[in-house]
């Protein structure tokens, strides 16, 4: 560690990008994780809520420590002189340049950890793809070995895209931006208190969040539709040194919520008017019938509703409007 390089680097000084990333990264990572089936598989595999909390806590601490160590490797590379400060084009190689200055046993430990983490992550994705394909797509009617073969075949173009892509980070950023628009209106429907939320509100909110990013781009780029459309794929990345990426990640979730609640209000108003015109009871805000103990599937739940024979109560599970 060279003390003079610490001051010269300026990495400890406040910067516009640094403050923006304090918001962007948590929003991008948190919302994107909702689409990783591996997390949901572990959630459903937990026997009790306590087991889930314990597992999540342990994993959070482990991930925090690992990401902190990996995250400061670039700083250590610059401050030790392994990565020249003026060589901004090769900043992505800082971690590997630092490894070149470390003892062989340290490199060996890092290599083993890297392979283990990569294998574990890849294994989780494979398991999630097989589970999703078998249960959600084919309703467990297709042989599991056929699903596994299809997943193996699917991996081939994925690897090709990863190798051919000029900037894999941009692909992640696009999925992060879409997640930021979709997840806020999605989690509302996961709450039992928001029983009045419907699929229509979610769809409009999700698409509206993405459209809001385009609207923000039109305003930010003074009506230039081309630049606004490029903002949807974050062509400038995170390091454009302006407010474009930050604005996109603000517009996506908050715009989605505004569109979602607007759609909800419009839907309820329309249903209320239709009910008044036709002389029907307005039931869009009725609470759903509570699930009976031991009822674990939606189909069994529907059967339970028929058994109850309560014509005044109507189930709302899975309704789009």
C-alpha positions in Angstrom: 0.0 0.0 0.0 1.5 3.4 -1.1 0.0 6.2 1.0 0.8 8.8 -1.8 -1.4 6.8 -4.2 -4.4 6.9 -1.9 -4.6 10.7 -2.0 -3.6 10.9 -5.7 -6.4 8.4 -6.8 -9.2 10.6 -5.4 -11.3 7.5 -4.8 -12.1 8.6 -1.3 -13.5 11.9 -2.5 -17.2 12.5 -3.0 -18.4 12.2 -6.6 -21.7 12.4 -8.5 -21.5 8.8 -9.6 -20.7 7.6 -6.1 -23.8 9.2 -4.7 -26.0 8.0 -7.5 -24.8 4.4 -7.1 -25.9 4.4 -3.4 -29.4 4.5 -4.8 -29.0 2.6 -8.2 -27.3 -0.5 -7.0 -29.6 -1.4 -4.1 -32.7 -0.9 -6.3 -31.2 -2.8 -9.3 -30.0 -5.7 -7.3 -33.0 -6.0 -4.9 -35.6 -5.9 -7.7 -33.6 -8.2 -10.0 -33.3 -10.8 -7.3 -37.1 -11.2 -7.3 -36.7 -12.9 -10.8 -34.1 -15.4 -9.6 -36.0 -18.6 -9.1 -33.2 -19.9 -6.9 -34.2 -17.5 -4.1 -37.8 -18.5 -4.4 -36.9 -22.2 -4.3 -35.0 -21.7 -1.1 -38.0 -19.7 0.3 -40.5 -22.5 -0.4 -38.0 -25.1 0.9 -38.0 -23.5 4.3 -40.1 -25.4 6.8 -40.9 -22.4 8.9 -40.6 -18.6 8.8 -37.9 -18.8 11.5 -35.8 -21.2 9.3 -36.1 -18.8 6.4 -35.0 -15.8 8.6 -32.0 -17.7 9.9 -31.0 -18.9 6.4 -31.4 -15.4 4.9 -29.4 -13.8 7.8 -26.5 -16.2 7.4 -26.5 -15.8 3.7 -26.7 -12.0 3.9 -23.7 -11.8 6.2 -21.6 -14.2 4.0 -22.6 -12.3 0.8 -21.8 -8.9 2.5 -18.3 -10.1 3.5 -17.5 -11.6 0.1 -18.8 -8.6 -1.9 -16.9 -6.2 0.4 -13.7 -8.0 -0.2 -14.2 -8.3 -3.9 -15.5 -4.7 -4.1 -12.4 -3.1 -2.5 -10.0 -5.2 -4.7 -10.0 -2.4 -7.3 -9.1 0.2 -4.6 -6.3 -2.1 -3.3 -5.0 -2.6 -6.9 -4.8 1.2 -7.5 -3.4 2.0 -4.1 -0.7 -0.7 -4.2 0.4 0.4 -7.7 -0.7 -2.9 -9.4 -3.1 -1.0 -11.5 -1.7 2.4 -12.9 -4.1 5.2 -12.1 -3.9 6.7 -15.6 -4.9 3.4 -17.3 -8.6 3.9 -17.2 -9.2 1.6 -20.2 -8.0 -1.4 -18.3 -9.9 -0.8 -15.0 -11.8 -4.0 -15.4 -8.5 -5.8 -15.1 -7.7 -4.3 -11.7 -8.6 -7.4 -9.8 -6.5 -9.7 -11.9 -3.6 -7.2 -11.8 -3.8 -7.3 -8.0 -3.7 -11.1 -8.1 -0.5 -11.0 -10.0 1.1 -9.3 -7.0 -0.1 -11.7 -4.4 1.5 -15.0 -3.2 0.6 -18.2 -4.9 -1.3 -19.6 -1.9 -3.6 -16.6 -1.8 -4.3 -16.9 -5.6 -5.1 -20.6 -5.0 -7.7 -19.8 -2.3 -9.3 -17.2 -4.5 -9.4 -19.5 -7.4 -11.1 -22.3 -5.4 -13.6 -19.8 -4.0 -14.3 -18.4 -7.4 -14.9 -21.8 -9.0 -17.1 -22.8 -6.1 -19.2 -19.7 -6.2 -19.6 -19.9 -10.0 -20.5 -23.6 -9.9 -23.0 -23.0 -7.1 -24.7 -20.1 -8.9 -24.8 -22.0 -12.2 -26.2 -25.1 -10.5 -29.0 -22.9 -8.9 -29.9 -21.4 -12.2 -30.1 -24.9 -13.8 -32.2 -26.2 -11.0 -34.5 -23.2 -11.2 -34.9 -23.6 -15.0 -35.7 -27.3 -14.6 -38.2 -26.6 -11.9 -39.9 -23.7 -13.7 -40.0 -25.6 -17.0 -41.4 -28.8 -15.5 -44.0 -27.3 -13.1 -45.0 -23.9 -14.7 -44.7 -24.6 -18.4 -45.5 -28.3 -18.8 -47.5 -28.8 -15.5 -45.4 -31.9 -14.7 -46.7 -33.8 -17.7 -43.4 -34.0 -19.4 -40.6 -36.4 -18.3 -38.1 -34.7 -16.1 -35.2 -36.0 -18.2 -36.7 -34.3 -21.3 -36.8 -31.0 -19.3 -33.2 -31.5 -18.3 -32.1 -32.1 -21.9 -34.0 -28.9 -23.0 -32.2 -26.9 -20.4 -28.8 -28.3 -21.6 -29.7 -27.3 -25.1 -30.8 -23.8 -23.9 -27.5 -23.3 -22.2 -25.6 -23.4 -25.6 -27.0 -20.1 -27.0 -26.7 -18.5 -23.6 -23.0 -19.2 -23.6 -22.7 -18.0 -27.2 -24.4 -14.7 -26.3 -22.2 -14.3 -23.3 -19.1 -14.8 -25.3 -20.2 -12.6 -28.2 -21.7 -9.7 -26.2 -19.4 -6.6 -26.3 -20.5 -5.6 -22.8 -22.2 -8.2 -20.6 -22.8 -5.5 -18.0 -25.3 -3.8 -20.3 -27.4 -6.9 -20.5 -27.5 -7.0 -16.7 -28.4 -3.3 -16.6 -31.3 -3.8 -19.0 -32.7 -6.6 -16.9 -32.2 -4.5 -13.8 -34.1 -1.6 -15.3 -37.0 -3.9 -16.3 -37.0 -5.4 -12.8 -37.1 -2.0 -11.2 -40.3 -1.2 -13.2 -42.0 -4.6 -12.6 -41.2 -5.6 -9.1 -42.7 -2.7 -7.1 -46.2 -3.3 -8.6 -45.7 -7.0 -8.3 -45.0 -7.0 -4.5 -48.2 -5.1 -3.8 -50.1 -8.2 -5.0 -48.1 -10.4 -2.6 -49.6 -8.7 0.4 -52.9 -10.0 1.8 -53.9 -6.5 2.8 -53.9 -5.5 -0.9 -56.5 -8.0 -1.9 -58.0 -5.4 -4.2 -54.9 -5.4 -6.5 -55.5 -7.2 -9.8 -53.5 -8.5 -12.7 -54.6 -5.5 -14.8 -53.0 -3.1 -12.4 -49.8 -5.1 -12.4 -49.6 -5.3 -16.2 -50.4 -1.6 -16.7 -48.0 -0.6 -13.9 -45.1 -2.7 -15.3 -45.5 -1.4 -18.9 -46.1 2.1 -17.6 -42.8 2.0 -15.6 -40.9 1.1 -18.7 -42.7 3.8 -20.7 -42.0 6.3 -17.9 -38.3 5.8 -18.6 -38.9 6.7 -22.2 -40.8 9.8 -21.1 -38.0 10.8 -18.8 -35.6 10.4 -21.7 -37.7 12.7 -23.8 -37.6 15.4 -21.1 -34.0 14.9 -20.3 -32.8 14.9 -23.9 -35.0 17.8 -24.9 -37.4 15.8 -27.1 -34.8 13.6 -28.8 -36.7 10.3 -29.2 -33.7 8.4 -30.4 -31.7 9.2 -27.3 -34.8 8.5 -25.1 -35.2 5.0 -26.7 -31.5 4.3 -26.2 -32.0 5.1 -22.5 -34.4 2.1 -22.3 -31.4 -0.2 -22.9 -29.0 2.1 -21.0 -26.6 2.3 -23.9 -24.5 4.8 -22.0 -24.1 2.4 -19.1 -23.7 3.6 -15.5 -20.7 5.7 -16.1 -22.1 8.4 -18.4 -21.2 11.0 -15.8 -24.7 12.6 -16.0 -28.2 12.0 -14.6 -29.5 9.7 -17.3 -29.0 6.3 -15.6 -30.0 7.7 -12.2 -33.2 9.2 -13.7 -34.0 6.0 -15.4 -33.8 4.0 -12.2 -36.0 6.6 -10.5 -38.6 6.8 -13.2 -39.0 3.0 -13.6 -40.2 2.1 -10.1 -42.0 5.3 -9.2 -43.5 5.6 -12.7 -44.7 2.0 -12.5 -46.4 2.6 -9.1 -48.1 5.7 -10.5 -49.4 3.9 -13.6 -50.4 0.9 -11.4 -52.4 2.9 -8.9 -53.9 4.9 -11.8 -55.0 1.7 -13.5 -56.4 0.4 -10.3 -58.5 3.6 -9.8 -59.7 3.5 -13.4 -60.6 -0.2 -13.1 -62.5 0.3 -9.8 -64.3 3.3 -11.2 -65.3 1.4 -14.3 -66.6 -1.6 -12.4 -68.5 0.7 -10.1 -70.2 2.4 -13.0 -71.0 -0.9 -14.7 -72.5 -2.3 -11.4 -74.7 0.8 -11.0 -75.9 0.7 -14.6 -76.7 -3.0 -14.5 -78.1 -2.9 -11.0 -75.5 -5.3 -9.6 -73.7 -5.2 -6.3 -70.3 -3.6 -6.5 -68.0 -6.4 -5.3 -64.6 -5.3 -6.6 -63.5 -4.4 -3.0 -64.9 -7.6 -1.3 -62.4 -9.5 0.7 -61.6 -13.0 -0.7 -62.8 -16.1 1.1 -60.1 -17.2 3.6 -58.2 -20.3 2.6 -59.2 -23.3 4.7 -56.5 -25.1 6.8 -54.8 -27.7 4.8 -55.8 -26.3 1.4 -52.5 -25.9 -0.5 -53.4 -25.5 -4.1 -55.5 -23.0 -6.1 -57.6 -25.8 -7.6 -58.4 -27.2 -4.1 -59.2 -23.7 -3.0 -61.7 -23.3 -5.7 -63.3 -26.6 -4.7 -63.4 -25.3 -1.1 -65.3 -22.2 -2.2 -67.9 -24.3 -3.9 -68.4 -26.4 -0.8 -68.9 -23.3 1.3 -71.9 -22.4 -0.9 -71.9 -18.7 0.0 -73.2 -16.9 -3.1 -72.6 -13.5 -1.6 -68.8 -14.1 -1.4 -66.8 -14.3 -4.6 -63.3 -15.5 -4.9 -60.8 -13.1 -6.4 -57.7 -15.3 -6.6 -56.2 -15.1 -10.1 -58.7 -12.5 -11.5 -57.3 -10.1 -14.1 -60.0 -7.4 -13.6 
